[in-house]
Amino acid sequence: MTIWDRKKPSFGFISTRFAGLDGVSLETHKWADMLRSKGCSVYFMAGELDTDPEVSHLVPKAHFKHEEILKLQQAIFIEKKRTSEISRKVQQIKEELKEEIKNYHSKFGFEILIVQNALAIPLNIPLGLAITEFIIETEIPTIAHHHDFFWERDRFSSPVASDYLRSAFPPVHPKIQHVVINSIAGHKLSSFTGASWTLIPNIVDFKILPPEIDDFNKDLKKEIGLDKDTILILQPTRVVSRKGIEISLELVKRLNYPKASLVITHKAEDEGQDYLMRIEEFVKLINVDLKIISDRIGFKRGFDEKGRKIFKLWDVYQHADLITYPSVYEGYGNAFVESIYFRKPIAINRYPIFIAD
């Protein structure tokens, strides 16, 4: 008899968003599917949600893109200035969010809280503080699932944020079990906070055969503007400098094949548009074909308001001839595992986590 046979606790997930194709959202869905398969109930709170409304609690200020949160981020991490007004605003929003977390808990009555990256990366400082205080005040058993920490990103280095970072990113409390996705992060977590940790890597279920090309996705190349005989080189990442997109473009150039295209599936998202502009200039300079198809990729298949097909990420894998993954740094490396799952050749950089784990 396992623990799942004896008790089926309910779980409440919380983060800045559970929507789209970012790694946190995708891994959360995997965890939720596993818990449901064990007979557990799962619920979701975030600033953006694509989950079932019946089990969801939407709180716009939990999103890192909320106007008030962006103003705080600008002051604290870019201007590196913290006035008394900024401090008051952080506390005000923290109290608002803590009330929303209480409402979320009262609404669904879950027994275990799972915090997805909101206590690791300070994209929303008031949310991290609110979650921390809620855990301390209620002593709810909590799993803090960390995907990437603030010390891994230079842009979160700010002397005016040090008290916030020490107290909530991540907090240390007897009711919090820390989970990391790679061993390097775990060791650094211990050295920074003294906290113990559990390693749970991101996964793909290899017992289930990968899907094959079907009637819906068989015309994917045509839908994204490629000829049938074009070599599709897939980079399934966001447009961020650490993803090394310029290396992939150089690889396409060196192939010297008349019909080859680098296809990127994700947007620039929270890390700005400057790198995207540099990439666009580089594409013109070396004269290669680049397609960013983030507007055609979703968590579920369907059609957009223009009647165009929306594909899942795995639909693109099925049509790919080569995967590129030249990242300088990754929290784990889903694309590497997924390439093996789909039995696709991959050009990969030996980033630290790849070597360690």
C-alpha positions in Angstrom: 0.0 0.0 0.0 1.3 3.4 -1.0 0.7 6.8 0.5 -1.7 7.5 -2.4 -3.8 4.5 -1.3 -4.1 5.7 2.3 -4.8 9.4 1.6 -5.6 11.6 -1.4 -4.8 15.2 -0.3 -5.9 18.2 -2.4 -3.3 20.6 -3.8 -3.4 24.3 -4.6 -0.9 25.5 -7.2 0.1 29.2 -7.2 2.3 31.2 -9.5 2.4 34.4 -11.6 0.8 32.6 -14.5 -0.3 29.1 -15.6 -0.8 29.7 -19.3 1.1 29.2 -22.6 4.3 27.3 -23.3 6.8 28.5 -20.6 8.6 25.8 -18.7 6.8 26.6 -15.4 3.4 26.3 -16.9 4.2 23.1 -18.8 5.7 21.3 -15.8 2.8 22.4 -13.6 0.4 20.7 -16.0 2.5 17.5 -15.8 2.4 17.6 -12.0 -1.3 18.3 -12.0 -1.9 15.4 -14.4 0.1 13.1 -12.2 -1.8 14.2 -9.0 -5.2 13.8 -10.7 -4.1 10.3 -11.8 -3.7 9.5 -8.1 -7.2 10.7 -7.4 -6.2 14.0 -5.9 -8.0 17.3 -6.5 -5.9 20.2 -7.9 -6.6 24.0 -8.0 -4.8 27.0 -9.5 -4.2 30.6 -8.7 -2.3 33.0 -10.9 -2.4 36.3 -12.7 -3.1 34.5 -16.0 -4.7 31.1 -16.4 -5.7 28.7 -19.1 -6.9 26.1 -16.6 -10.5 25.0 -16.0 -12.4 28.0 -14.5 -14.1 25.7 -12.1 -10.8 25.0 -10.3 -9.2 28.3 -10.9 -8.8 31.6 -9.0 -7.7 34.5 -11.2 -5.8 37.4 -9.6 -4.6 39.9 -12.1 -2.0 41.5 -9.8 -0.3 38.2 -9.3 1.0 38.5 -12.9 4.4 39.9 -13.5 3.1 41.9 -16.4 0.5 43.8 -14.3 1.0 47.6 -14.7 1.6 48.2 -10.9 4.1 45.3 -10.7 6.0 46.5 -13.7 6.4 49.9 -12.1 7.9 48.3 -9.0 10.2 46.2 -11.1 11.4 49.2 -13.0 12.2 51.1 -9.8 13.8 48.3 -7.9 15.7 46.3 -10.5 16.4 48.8 -13.3 16.6 52.2 -11.7 17.7 50.6 -8.4 15.9 53.2 -6.4 13.6 52.6 -3.5 11.7 55.5 -2.0 9.4 55.3 1.0 6.5 55.3 -1.6 7.9 52.3 -3.3 8.2 50.4 0.0 4.6 51.4 0.9 3.4 50.2 -2.5 5.1 46.9 -2.1 3.4 46.4 1.3 0.0 47.5 0.0 0.0 45.1 -2.9 1.4 42.3 -0.7 -1.6 42.7 1.7 -4.0 42.7 -1.3 -2.4 39.5 -2.7 -2.4 37.8 0.7 -6.1 38.4 1.1 -6.6 36.8 -2.4 -4.5 33.8 -1.3 -6.7 33.5 1.8 -9.8 33.7 -0.5 -8.3 31.0 -2.8 -7.6 28.7 0.2 -11.1 29.3 1.7 -12.8 28.7 -1.7 -11.2 25.4 -2.5 -9.9 24.2 0.9 -6.8 22.5 -0.4 -4.5 20.8 2.1 -1.1 21.3 0.4 0.2 24.4 -1.3 2.5 24.1 -4.3 4.3 27.3 -5.2 5.6 27.2 -8.8 8.7 29.5 -9.1 7.1 32.4 -7.4 9.4 32.0 -4.4 12.5 31.6 -6.5 12.6 34.4 -9.2 11.4 37.9 -8.0 9.3 38.8 -11.0 6.6 39.8 -8.6 8.0 40.8 -5.2 4.7 41.5 -3.5 3.4 38.0 -4.5 6.5 36.3 -3.0 6.1 38.2 0.2 2.4 37.5 0.4 2.9 33.8 -0.2 5.6 33.7 2.5 3.5 35.4 5.1 0.5 33.2 4.3 2.6 30.1 4.8 4.0 31.4 8.1 0.6 32.5 9.4 -1.3 29.4 8.4 1.5 26.8 8.7 0.1 25.1 5.6 2.3 22.3 4.3 4.1 23.7 1.2 6.1 22.4 -1.7 8.2 25.3 -3.2 9.0 24.1 -6.7 12.0 26.2 -7.9 12.8 26.4 -11.6 15.4 29.3 -11.5 16.7 31.5 -8.8 17.4 35.2 -8.7 21.1 34.7 -8.2 21.2 33.0 -11.6 20.1 36.2 -13.4 22.2 39.4 -13.3 19.1 41.6 -13.9 17.9 40.7 -10.4 21.0 42.1 -8.7 19.9 45.2 -6.8 21.1 46.5 -3.4 17.6 48.0 -2.7 16.0 44.6 -3.0 18.2 42.6 -0.6 15.7 42.5 2.3 12.9 41.2 0.0 15.2 38.6 -1.6 16.4 37.3 1.8 13.0 37.0 3.2 11.0 35.5 0.4 13.2 34.3 -2.5 13.1 31.7 -1.2 11.9 31.7 2.4 13.1 29.1 4.9 10.4 27.6 7.1 9.7 24.2 8.7 6.5 23.8 6.6 8.3 24.4 3.3 9.8 21.6 1.3 12.1 22.9 -1.4 12.2 21.1 -4.8 14.8 22.0 -7.4 15.1 20.8 -11.0 18.9 20.4 -11.1 21.6 19.5 -8.6 23.6 22.7 -9.1 20.6 24.8 -8.1 20.1 22.6 -5.0 23.7 23.0 -3.8 23.5 26.8 -4.3 20.2 26.9 -2.5 21.8 25.2 0.5 24.8 27.5 0.5 22.6 30.6 0.2 20.0 29.6 2.8 21.0 26.5 4.6 17.8 24.8 3.4 17.6 21.1 2.4 16.2 20.2 -1.0 14.8 17.4 -3.1 15.7 17.0 -6.8 12.8 16.3 -9.1 13.9 16.9 -12.8 11.6 17.8 -15.5 10.3 14.7 -17.3 8.7 13.2 -20.4 6.9 9.9 -20.0 8.9 7.6 -22.3 6.5 4.7 -21.7 4.1 6.5 -24.0 5.1 6.5 -27.7 5.4 10.0 -29.2 2.5 11.1 -31.4 2.7 10.8 -35.1 1.9 13.2 -37.9 -1.9 13.2 -38.3 -4.6 15.0 -40.4 -4.4 18.2 -38.3 -0.7 18.8 -38.4 0.3 17.2 -41.7 0.2 20.7 -43.4 2.2 22.4 -40.6 5.0 23.5 -42.9 2.6 25.0 -45.4 0.7 26.7 -42.5 3.9 28.5 -41.3 5.1 29.5 -44.7 7.5 26.7 -45.6 7.7 24.5 -48.7 7.3 20.7 -48.2 11.0 20.1 -49.0 12.3 22.8 -46.8 14.6 21.6 -44.0 12.9 22.6 -40.7 15.5 23.3 -38.0 13.7 23.8 -34.8 14.7 25.8 -31.8 11.9 25.3 -29.2 12.9 28.2 -26.9 12.1 31.8 -26.1 13.9 34.6 -27.8 16.4 35.3 -25.0 20.1 36.0 -25.3 21.1 33.0 -23.2 19.4 30.7 -25.7 22.2 31.4 -28.3 19.9 31.9 -31.3 22.7 33.5 -33.2 24.6 30.2 -33.0 21.7 28.4 -34.5 21.5 30.9 -37.3 25.2 30.5 -38.0 24.6 26.7 -38.2 21.8 27.2 -40.8 24.1 29.4 -42.8 26.9 26.8 -42.7 24.6 24.1 -43.9 24.6 26.0 -47.2 21.3 24.3 -48.2 19.1 26.3 -50.5 15.9 25.6 -48.6 16.5 25.6 -44.8 14.7 27.6 -42.1 15.3 28.1 -38.4 11.9 28.0 -36.7 11.5 29.4 -33.2 8.4 28.6 -31.2 8.4 31.0 -28.3 8.3 34.8 -27.8 10.8 37.1 -26.1 8.4 37.4 -23.1 9.6 39.0 -19.9 13.2 39.6 -20.9 12.7 42.3 -23.4 12.9 43.0 -27.1 16.5 44.2 -27.5 17.8 40.7 -28.2 15.1 40.1 -30.8 16.1 43.3 -32.6 19.7 42.2 -32.7 18.7 38.8 -34.0 16.6 40.4 -36.8 19.6 42.5 -37.8 21.8 39.4 -37.8 19.4 37.5 -40.0 19.6 40.3 -42.6 23.4 40.3 -42.4 23.9 36.6 -43.0 20.9 36.1 -45.2 19.2 33.1 -43.6 15.5 32.3 -43.2 14.1 32.7 -39.6 10.5 32.1 -38.6 9.2 33.0 -35.2 5.9 31.2 -34.9 4.9 31.9 -31.3 1.5 33.2 -32.6 0.8 29.7 -34.1 1.7 27.6 -31.0 -0.5 27.0 -28.1 -1.1 24.6 -25.2 -4.0 23.1 -27.1 -4.7 22.7 -30.8 -7.4 24.9 -32.3 -7.9 27.9 -34.5 -7.3 31.6 -33.9 -9.6 34.5 -34.7 -8.3 34.6 -38.3 -9.2 30.9 -38.8 -5.5 29.8 -38.8 -4.5 26.6 -37.2 -2.9 26.7 -33.7 -0.5 23.9 -33.2 1.0 22.3 -30.1 4.7 22.4 -29.6 5.0 18.7 -30.2 3.4 19.1 -33.6 6.5 21.0 -34.7 8.8 18.4 -33.3 7.2 15.8 -35.5 8.1 17.9 -38.6 11.6 18.9 -37.5 14.7 17.6 -39.3 17.1 18.9 -36.7 16.8 20.5 -33.2 19.1 23.3 -32.1 19.7 24.0 -28.4 22.9 26.1 -28.0 21.9 27.6 -24.7 24.6 29.1 -22.5 22.5 28.3 -19.4 19.4 26.3 -18.7 17.5 25.5 -15.5 17.1 22.0 -16.8 16.7 21.6 -20.6 13.4 20.2 -21.7 14.3 20.5 -25.4 17.1 18.0 -24.9 14.8 15.4 -23.3 12.1 16.1 -25.9 14.5 15.6 -28.8 15.5 12.2 -27.5 11.8 11.4 -27.0 11.0 12.2 -30.6 14.3 10.6 -31.8 15.5 13.8 -33.5 19.1 14.8 -34.0 20.1 17.7 -31.8 22.9 20.3 -31.9 23.5 21.2 -28.3 25.8 23.3 -26.2 27.3 21.6 -23.1 25.7 24.0 -20.7 26.4 23.4 -16.9 23.3 21.5 -16.1 23.8 19.2 -19.1 27.2 18.3 -17.7 26.2 18.0 -14.1 22.9 16.0 -14.4 
